[in-house]
C-alpha cells in the first residue's frame, strides 16, 4: 500500500526532457515529477507519491484527503501522550525530596 499526498501545482517546467513542477503541500513547496500526469496544469491538484505525481484529483478530493491526514496526526498525538498519574502517585512525587 502506498500513501499519496495531495498538492497544488504552482508552476510547470521541463528538466532533462521530463515535465517537472513545483507543488505545494500545506504551505511547503517541493519539486515533483509530472511525467505520469502530462495533462496537469498550474492550479490543478495532484496526488504525489515519493516525488512523482501519480494522478490528478479535484480540489474537493484533495481537501478530504488532507482531513484524513489531519485526523491521523491527531490520533498519533494522543498515542504519544503520557497517561496522567493517579492522584496518590502525583501527591507522593510532590512530597519526595
Beta strands, then each sheet from edge to edge (+ up, - down):
strand 1: 5-15
strand 2: 18-25
strand 3: 28-33
strand 4: 45-49
strand 5: 52-57
sheet 1: 3+ 2- 1+ 4- 5+
end
